[in-house]
């Protein structure tokens, strides 16, 4: 009898705890409408596994599995790569020797593999960085890389690293100054934006003769009273005020 009473008390305590946690715990994932096209798993062969992860509430675990599968995919050889190597050997193409075109056109579904991960777990920040950077730099597909970072910025806007990587692609690969500056300005609005990012943008504005905006940013850096940038910001403010008359 005593054991039965103890068991019932333990069970009641457990159920009360579950109820309390259910009310207080803020679930990180929003409810997904899998009928919408943008929420459909991007790789057909994994559709059943991905939908199971969403439906049964184990999205993070499903995303971890998808991450391992991405690494296996990107770390292995594709049939197209072997065919490319054979063509080089048969025709003695010059670009095969110097490696100029190495990697172009390969891993055609790397973007989809990345999208698969982050649509299971939108907070998997490193997946955006890894997939986006590989697409833009290793595979020379900057538009796909930027699309990955755009999705990351939409899902986790407080991750300033995503803005920096996107800015680097725009600047180095696409040579679009105005768009690059716009992305950095968005990063500045984030409460945890590093002073380094602010200094980069201020230097860009000064280099492109937008002295007033450069001055505004350096004043903001000075007011933040960061010891590493205090002397530098003071000097920049004096020079920019002399240049602008402000």
Secondary structure, DSSP 8 states (H G I E B T S, - for coil): -HHHHHHHHHHHHHHHHHHHHHHH---SS----TTSGGGS-SSGGGHHHHHHHHHTT-HHHHHHHHHHHHHHHHHS--HHHHHHHHHHHHHT-HHHHHTTTTTTT--TTHHHHHHHHHHH-TT-HHHHHHHHHIIIIIS--HHHHHHHHHHHHHH-TT-HHHHHHHHHHIIIII--HHHHHHHHHHHHTSTT--HHHHHHHHHHHHHTT-HHHHHHHHHHHHHHT-HHHHHHHHHHHHHHHHHHT-
